[in-house]
Every structure is written in C-alpha cells, then in structure tokens.
Amino acid sequence: MNPTLWSLVVGVLWAATGGLIVWAVSYPLQRRSVSWTMASIVITGTVASVAALVGSVHEMLLSSSVAPMAISVSIIAGLVTAAAAAAATRRFSKDNRVLRQAIADLGDGRPPGGGRRQLHSRHVERLRAELDETAAKLAESRDRERALESARRELVAWVSHDLRTPLAGLRAMSEALEDGVVAAPETYYKQIHAEVDRLSTMVDDLFELSRIQSGGLAGETEQISLDDLISDCVAALEPLASAQRVRLVGRGEGVATVTGNGPELNRALTNLVANAIRHTRVDGIVDVTVRASSTVAEVAVRDECGGIPHEELPRVFDVGFRGETARTPHLADPAGAGLGLAITRGIIEAHSGTIRVENISGGCAFVIRLPVAA
C-alpha cells in the first residue's frame, strides 16, 4: 500500500508519543552527567524512530516480513547513533575535567593548569580563555593588594616614628614649662607651635592619602590655567625658597589650560615644588616650566639635589618612601612622613595624567603630563 498523508501523520504522532514517554522517564537521569544526557537523547531518538515505523506499518498494513526489517534497520541506526554519542561524550568529559581543574586552580589562587590542549568545543574553549583572563586579573588584583598592604605597613612604621619624636618633644617642653625651669618660655612656645603645625600637616596628608586610595577625590571641575597655577605656587613658596637660600624660577612656554579640581592640582604642584626646594643645595636653582601642545600640557620641575640613586627611582612615589644620602633635607625644614610625592601622584592620576622622575645633570626632573581642556 502506498504511503499517504494520513499514514505520515500517524507516524509522526507515534514518534512524538514514544519520544515524549522516554524523555519523561529518563529526565531524572539527565541531571546526573553529560553522559546520561547523551544516552537519553540517543534512546529517545531510537524509540521515536521505531515508534514512527510501527505506527506507519500498522496504518499502511505492510507485510509482516517488511515490518521486522524496518524495525531492525531503525535499531541499527540507533546503535550507530549511540556509538557516535559515546565518542562525543568522552570528548565532552575530557573538556569538562579540564574546566573543573581550571576552576579548582582558580579557587586556590593558581593560574589554570591542565596544559594548553586544544579543546573540542569552541564554546568550552572560549570559556577556558575567559577563565585564563579572570585568573590574570585576579593575580593582578592580588599583587596590587599585597603592594598596598606592604605600603600600609611601611606607612604605619614611618608615621609611628615621625609622631613619636615631636610628641616626645612636646611632652618635654610642656613639663619644663610646668616646672618653671625655662629661662625663655617664649622660645618653647614657638617650638611647640612649630611642632603642632608639623603634626597637623602630617594628619592632613594622611587624610588626603586616604581619600586618594579610596577614590574620593571627586569634586567640582573647571578649566584651569596652568600658567596661573604655577605663578600662584611660586609666589606662595618664595619665602620657603628664600629661607633655604634657593632661587625659585617659574616660566611658561605657551598657554596651557586643563580641566580639573583647582585646589587639588595646586596641592599636587605645591608638594612637588616644595619637595624640590627642600632637597636642593644651598644657592641652587629650582626651575618650574610649563609647556603645552594641542593635546598635552606638561609641567617640569627641575632641581639641584645631586640626583637620586638609580635603584631608588622606581620607589620615589611610594607611600612612606624618603631618600637617603643624595636627598638629605635641610635641617631648617625637616621632611615629613614621605607622603607628599605619593599624594601628588594620586592627584595627577585622578586627573588622567602621569608623572615621572628622571636624573639630570646636577639633580633630577619631575615631569607632569595632563590632557589639555577641550
């Protein structure tokens, strides 16, 4: 009997019914592993094929010799499909083990191992690549955390030392004044005032550094003329330069306008120029120059400190770092807790700029680069 549309519909209904029954029965097994899922798919497909043939044979009333042959062919096809599914399952199982090992390595803080064997599934290969990227980012984050923790410990050590000295002096002077054994009390009053100012400056620096590390430098921004900013900075630090017997020179080579927070940028430049004055030799020169192009504004601060040892250059902007022999400060203006340059770098980077230091003849140069205002 020739097949008709009705016989085709009956075959589809039988296939759907058989497939749904097998799929529902095997559904709990599919949650166990990929192998069980693949097996369920193969069995469902085979049963659906056999059911379709049985339904079609029954509807078309084929001879009894044809029906077993058709069913046998369907079963053979199912076995071939099962073999192919088993091979695919093995490949997926290997990929799964590689990914599980990569995730375990990631959880233990190690880069994903398992070799660089090419995985069979592009989707799984992309997933492994994403795990590798995540591992790299986590490693960078851990390195930054370790560096920050090391900087914090060093900062605590520096600040503890720098706080202990002025506090001991304040206590000694207050006890001397209390006992009335001071011949010139006004001298002690001046010293107490100076030490209190120094402690206040240190506390302000710690607060500023905390804001920088927490990303709290956000504030109102405006277009700022670097020429005017440098002029104000030079004028404010001229008394310090005169007291240190250092000549302070500021000059501009073109109009430089940037977008940023004026007080913060002024603090960064003041820290940088004051640091240069403190470490410049007597009768030396501190030269502040402003240049500008169409995209970048540059501020260069050159001093005559004698240079920085090459091995110390990478640490100049670290929290708590203070140079030794080549940059010994003037006794009249003792150095702080080593926070000024760290604060300067934080402010400049918060304004999408960069700062670097290099040795030049007789001293060193600090160079700030900021994007110009649109």
C-alpha positions in Angstrom: 0.0 0.0 0.0 1.4 3.4 -1.0 2.0 5.9 1.9 -0.5 8.6 2.3 -0.6 11.9 4.2 -2.6 10.3 6.9 0.0 7.5 7.3 2.6 10.2 7.7 0.6 12.0 10.3 0.1 8.7 12.2 3.9 8.0 12.1 4.6 11.5 13.5 2.1 11.0 16.3 3.5 7.6 17.2 7.1 9.1 17.1 6.1 12.1 19.3 4.3 9.9 21.8 7.1 7.4 22.1 9.8 10.1 22.3 7.9 12.1 25.0 7.4 9.0 27.1 11.1 8.0 27.0 12.2 11.6 27.5 10.0 12.0 30.6 11.1 8.7 32.1 14.8 9.4 31.5 14.7 13.1 32.6 15.9 12.4 36.2 18.9 10.6 34.8 19.8 13.6 32.6 20.7 15.7 35.6 23.5 13.3 36.7 26.0 13.9 34.0 26.6 14.7 30.3 26.9 11.0 29.6 23.4 10.3 30.8 22.1 13.3 28.9 23.6 12.0 25.6 22.3 8.5 26.3 18.9 9.8 26.9 19.0 11.7 23.6 20.1 8.5 21.7 17.4 6.3 23.4 14.7 8.9 22.8 15.6 9.2 19.1 15.8 5.5 18.6 12.4 4.9 20.3 10.8 7.7 18.3 12.1 6.2 15.1 10.9 2.7 16.0 7.5 4.1 17.1 7.2 6.0 13.8 7.8 2.9 11.8 5.4 0.8 13.9 2.7 3.4 13.5 3.3 3.7 9.8 3.4 -0.1 9.3 0.2 -0.5 11.3 -1.5 2.2 9.3 -0.3 1.1 5.9 -0.8 -2.7 6.7 2.6 -3.7 5.3 3.6 -7.3 5.1 4.9 -8.9 8.2 8.2 -9.5 6.6 8.8 -5.8 5.9 8.0 -4.6 9.4 10.7 -6.5 11.3 13.2 -5.5 8.7 12.3 -1.8 9.0 12.4 -2.0 12.8 15.8 -3.8 12.7 17.2 -1.0 10.5 16.0 1.6 12.9 17.6 -0.2 15.9 20.9 -0.5 14.0 20.7 3.2 13.2 20.1 3.9 16.9 23.2 1.8 17.8 25.3 3.7 15.4 24.0 7.0 16.8 24.7 5.7 20.3 28.4 4.9 19.3 28.8 8.4 17.9 27.2 9.9 21.1 29.5 7.9 23.3 32.6 9.2 21.4 31.2 12.8 21.7 30.5 12.2 25.4 34.1 11.1 26.0 35.4 14.3 24.4 33.0 16.4 26.4 34.0 14.6 29.6 37.7 15.4 28.9 36.9 19.1 28.3 34.8 19.1 31.5 37.7 17.7 33.5 40.0 20.4 32.1 37.5 23.1 33.1 36.9 21.7 36.5 40.7 21.6 37.1 41.0 25.2 35.9 38.2 26.3 38.2 39.9 24.4 41.1 43.2 26.1 40.3 41.5 29.5 40.2 39.9 28.9 43.6 43.3 28.0 45.1 44.8 31.2 43.7 46.9 29.4 41.0 46.9 30.1 37.2 44.7 27.4 35.5 46.8 24.4 34.5 45.9 21.3 32.5 48.2 22.1 29.7 47.2 24.0 26.6 45.5 21.1 24.8 43.0 22.2 22.2 39.5 21.6 23.4 36.9 20.1 21.2 34.1 22.6 21.8 34.6 26.2 20.7 32.2 27.2 23.4 34.2 25.4 26.1 37.5 26.8 24.6 36.1 30.3 24.9 35.1 29.5 28.5 38.6 28.4 29.3 40.0 31.6 27.7 37.7 33.6 29.9 38.9 31.7 32.9 42.5 32.4 31.9 41.7 36.1 31.7 39.9 36.0 35.0 42.9 34.3 36.6 45.2 37.0 35.2 43.0 39.8 36.6 42.8 38.1 40.0 46.6 37.7 40.0 47.0 41.4 39.2 44.4 42.3 41.9 46.3 40.1 44.5 49.6 41.8 43.5 48.0 45.2 44.0 46.6 44.2 47.3 49.9 42.9 48.5 51.7 46.0 47.4 49.0 48.2 49.1 49.3 46.2 52.3 53.0 46.5 52.2 52.7 50.2 51.6 50.3 50.5 54.6 52.7 48.6 56.9 55.5 50.8 55.8 53.4 53.9 56.2 52.4 52.9 59.8 56.1 52.4 60.6 57.1 55.8 59.2 54.2 57.6 60.8 54.8 55.9 64.2 58.4 57.1 64.1 57.6 60.6 63.0 54.8 61.0 65.5 56.9 59.7 68.4 59.6 62.3 68.0 57.5 65.5 68.1 55.2 64.1 70.8 58.2 63.4 73.0 59.5 66.9 72.4 56.1 68.5 73.2 55.9 66.5 76.4 59.4 67.5 77.5 58.8 71.2 76.7 55.4 71.2 78.4 56.9 69.6 81.6 59.7 72.1 81.6 57.2 75.0 81.3 55.1 73.4 84.0 58.1 73.1 86.4 59.1 76.7 85.7 62.7 75.8 84.8 62.7 77.6 81.5 64.7 80.8 81.2 63.0 81.9 78.0 59.4 80.5 77.8 58.7 82.3 74.5 61.2 80.1 72.7 59.5 77.0 73.9 56.1 78.4 72.9 57.4 78.9 69.3 58.8 75.4 69.2 55.5 74.0 70.5 53.7 75.9 67.8 56.0 74.6 65.1 55.7 71.0 66.3 51.9 71.3 66.4 51.9 72.7 62.8 54.0 69.8 61.7 51.7 67.3 63.3 48.7 69.0 61.7 50.3 68.8 58.3 51.0 65.1 58.8 47.4 64.4 59.8 46.2 66.4 56.7 48.5 64.4 54.5 47.2 61.1 55.9 43.6 62.2 55.4 44.4 63.2 51.8 46.2 59.9 51.1 43.2 58.0 52.5 40.9 59.9 50.1 43.1 59.2 47.2 43.3 55.4 47.9 39.5 55.2 48.4 38.9 57.1 45.1 37.3 60.1 46.9 39.0 62.9 45.0 35.8 63.7 43.1 34.8 67.3 43.2 33.9 70.3 41.1 36.0 70.6 38.0 36.7 73.7 35.9 39.1 74.9 33.2 42.3 75.9 34.9 45.3 77.8 33.5 48.4 76.0 34.5 50.4 79.2 34.0 48.3 81.0 36.6 48.5 77.9 38.9 52.3 77.8 38.7 52.5 81.6 39.3 50.5 81.2 42.5 52.5 78.2 43.6 55.9 80.0 43.0 54.6 83.1 44.8 53.4 81.1 47.8 56.7 79.1 48.1 59.1 82.0 47.5 59.5 82.6 51.3 60.5 78.9 51.8 62.9 79.2 48.9 64.5 82.3 50.4 64.8 80.7 53.8 66.6 77.8 52.2 68.8 80.1 50.1 67.4 78.5 46.9 66.4 80.5 43.8 62.9 79.6 42.6 62.1 80.3 38.9 58.8 79.8 37.1 58.2 80.3 33.4 55.6 79.3 30.8 56.1 78.4 27.2 52.7 78.7 25.7 49.2 78.8 27.2 48.3 75.6 29.0 44.7 75.0 30.1 43.4 71.8 31.7 40.2 70.6 33.2 40.3 69.6 36.9 39.9 70.5 40.5 41.9 73.6 41.2 42.7 73.1 44.9 43.8 69.5 44.3 46.1 70.4 41.4 47.5 73.3 43.4 48.3 70.9 46.3 50.0 68.5 43.9 52.2 71.2 42.4 52.9 72.7 45.8 54.1 69.3 47.2 56.3 68.8 44.2 57.9 72.3 44.2 58.3 72.3 48.0 60.0 68.9 47.8 62.4 70.3 45.2 63.2 73.3 47.3 63.9 71.2 50.4 66.3 68.9 48.6 68.2 71.5 46.5 71.6 72.5 47.6 72.2 75.9 49.1 72.4 78.7 46.4 70.9 76.2 43.9 68.0 76.7 41.5 64.6 75.2 41.2 63.2 75.7 37.7 59.4 75.2 37.0 58.5 75.2 33.3 55.1 74.9 31.7 54.7 73.7 28.1 51.6 72.9 26.0 50.7 71.2 22.8 47.4 70.6 21.1 46.6 67.6 23.4 49.0 67.6 26.3 50.1 70.1 28.9 53.5 69.4 30.6 54.9 70.8 33.9 58.6 70.1 34.5 60.2 70.8 38.0 64.0 70.6 37.9 66.1 70.9 41.0 69.8 70.6 42.0 69.5 67.8 44.6 72.5 65.9 43.3 70.4 63.2 41.8 68.6 60.1 43.0 70.3 56.7 43.2 69.2 54.7 40.3 67.8 51.8 42.4 65.6 54.3 44.3 64.0 55.9 41.3 61.1 53.4 41.0 60.3 54.0 44.7 60.2 57.8 44.7 56.4 57.9 44.6 55.8 55.1 47.1 53.9 55.8 50.3 56.4 56.5 53.1 59.5 56.5 51.0 62.2 59.1 51.8 65.5 59.2 50.1 68.8 58.9 51.9 72.2 60.4 51.2 71.7 62.3 47.9 68.5 63.9 49.0 69.1 64.8 52.7 66.7 67.7 53.6 67.7 71.0 55.1 67.7 71.0 58.8 65.7 74.1 58.9 62.8 72.4 57.2 62.7 68.7 58.1 61.0 66.3 55.8 57.6 64.9 56.6 56.4 61.3 56.6 57.2 60.7 53.0 53.6 61.3 51.8 53.9 64.4 49.6 55.0 62.7 46.4 52.6 59.8 46.9 49.8 62.4 47.2 51.0 64.2 44.2 51.0 61.1 42.0 47.5 60.2 43.3 46.1 63.6 42.4 47.7 63.7 39.0 46.5 60.2 38.1 43.0 61.1 39.3 43.1 63.8 36.6 44.0 61.2 33.9 47.6 62.4 33.9 51.0 60.9 34.5 54.1 61.9 36.5 57.7 60.6 36.2 61.1 61.4 37.6 64.5 61.2 36.0 68.0 62.2 36.8 69.6 65.2 35.0 72.9 66.9 35.3 73.3 68.0 39.0 69.8 67.0 40.1 66.6 65.5 38.9 63.4 66.5 37.0 59.8 65.7 37.8 57.6 65.8 34.8 53.8 66.0 34.9 51.7 65.5 31.8 48.0 66.3 31.8 45.4 66.3 28.9 44.5 69.8 27.8 41.0 71.1 28.1 38.7 70.5 25.1 
